[in-house]
């Protein structure tokens, strides 16, 4: 079992449930948020090894969270994967500084592969 943690910030509880089950089965500790209102305090307290952010979520968008983290010298090392069904999602993620992009709906194997790629 590994000791890596993944923070998922996603407003679709079905997606959270699937991602949490899949990643927990792979040995990751999973932290889930259904909005981004307190994401910065959760990141500070839990120090996740990877973030999976919904592009558009209640509170601060995944794009803005990524830009803020990548501008912070103490947090820019944390890999960010942005998730979205938006057709411009990959470009938005890249421009924000995210290391990866996961198109919704995603295949379970795609989720496992992209998380393993960055952890």
Secondary structure per residue as TSV (DSSP state, phi and psi in degrees):
chain	resnum	aa	ss	phi	psi
A	1	X	-	360.0	135.2
A	2	X	-	-89.9	172.3
A	3	X	-	-117.6	25.9
A	4	X	-	-84.6	146.1
A	5	X	E	-120.4	145.9
A	6	X	E	-124.6	127.0
A	7	X	E	-100.1	125.0
A	8	X	E	-111.6	123.5
A	9	X	E	-116.7	102.9
A	10	X	-	-150.7	135.5
A	11	X	S	-89.9	-7.5
A	12	X	-	-92.7	107.8
A	13	X	H	-63.7	-27.5
A	14	X	H	-64.4	-42.6
A	15	X	H	-65.8	-42.2
A	16	X	H	-59.7	-46.6
A	17	X	H	-58.6	-48.2
A	18	X	H	-63.3	-48.9
A	19	X	H	-62.2	-40.6
A	20	X	H	-64.6	-43.0
A	21	X	H	-63.6	-49.1
A	22	X	H	-60.9	-48.2
A	23	X	H	-73.2	-35.7
A	24	X	H	-63.6	-40.0
A	25	X	H	-62.7	-26.0
A	26	X	T	-85.4	-1.5
A	27	X	T	97.5	4.4
A	28	X	-	-84.2	147.0
A	29	X	E	-84.2	128.7
A	30	X	E	-117.6	127.7
A	31	X	E	-110.9	129.0
A	32	X	E	-120.3	135.9
A	33	X	E	-127.8	137.6
A	34	X	S	-96.9	-1.5
A	35	X	S	-153.5	172.1
A	36	X	S	-107.0	14.6
A	37	X	T	-57.8	-37.2
A	38	X	T	-118.4	26.5
A	39	X	H	-61.8	-37.8
A	40	X	H	-66.9	-37.5
A	41	X	H	-70.5	-34.6
A	42	X	H	-66.6	-42.6
A	43	X	H	-60.8	-43.5
A	44	X	H	-63.6	-42.6
A	45	X	H	-76.2	-43.3
A	46	X	H	-93.6	-21.3
A	47	X	-	48.8	60.0
A	48	X	-	-64.8	154.1
A	49	X	S	-86.4	-16.4
A	50	X	E	-155.7	143.5
A	51	X	E	-116.9	136.6
A	52	X	E	-118.8	113.8
A	53	X	E	-117.8	132.2
A	54	X	E	-67.3	138.4
A	55	X	S	-62.8	-48.5
A	56	X	S	-118.0	112.1
A	57	X	-	-139.6	156.2
A	58	X	S	-58.6	131.9
A	59	X	S	101.8	-136.3
A	60	X	S	-84.4	136.0
A	61	X	-	-67.1	156.5
A	62	X	H	-58.6	-35.2
A	63	X	H	-61.9	-48.2
A	64	X	H	-68.4	-38.7
A	65	X	H	-59.6	-45.0
A	66	X	H	-60.8	-47.3
A	67	X	H	-58.8	-42.9
A	68	X	H	-64.4	-45.2
A	69	X	H	-65.7	-40.0
A	70	X	H	-71.3	-18.0
A	71	X	T	-89.0	-7.4
A	72	X	-	-99.4	115.2
A	73	X	T	-61.2	-22.1
A	74	X	T	-89.2	-9.6
A	75	X	T	-127.9	-6.0
A	76	X	T	-65.8	-16.3
A	77	X	T	-75.9	-15.6
A	78	X	S	-74.3	119.6
A	79	X	E	-66.3	140.1
A	80	X	E	-121.1	130.9
A	81	X	E	-114.2	123.2
A	82	X	E	-95.9	138.0
A	83	X	E	-114.5	134.5
A	84	X	E	-167.9	157.2
A	85	X	-	-98.7	-3.5
A	86	X	-	-66.5	137.8
A	87	X	T	-63.6	-27.4
A	88	X	T	-95.1	8.9
A	89	X	H	-52.4	-48.1
A	90	X	H	-59.5	-40.9
A	91	X	H	-68.1	-41.7
A	92	X	H	-62.6	-44.5
A	93	X	H	-60.4	-46.7
A	94	X	H	-61.5	-46.4
A	95	X	H	-65.3	-30.7
A	96	X	H	-76.0	-19.1
A	97	X	T	105.6	8.3
A	98	X	-	-67.2	146.2
A	99	X	S	-79.5	-24.1
A	100	X	E	-148.4	168.3
A	101	X	E	-139.7	138.6
A	102	X	E	-128.3	116.1
A	103	X	E	-78.3	133.0
A	104	X	S	-94.8	142.6
A	105	X	S	-71.8	146.0
A	106	X	-	-106.0	157.7
A	107	X	-	-86.2	141.8
A	108	X	H	-56.3	-40.0
A	109	X	H	-62.7	-37.3
A	110	X	H	-63.0	-42.8
A	111	X	H	-60.2	-49.4
A	112	X	H	-59.9	-44.2
A	113	X	H	-64.6	-44.3
A	114	X	H	-71.2	-35.1
A	115	X	H	-67.3	-44.8
A	116	X	H	-62.3	-34.2
A	117	X	H	-60.1	-37.8
A	118	X	H	-100.5	-7.3
A	119	X	-	-119.0	360.0
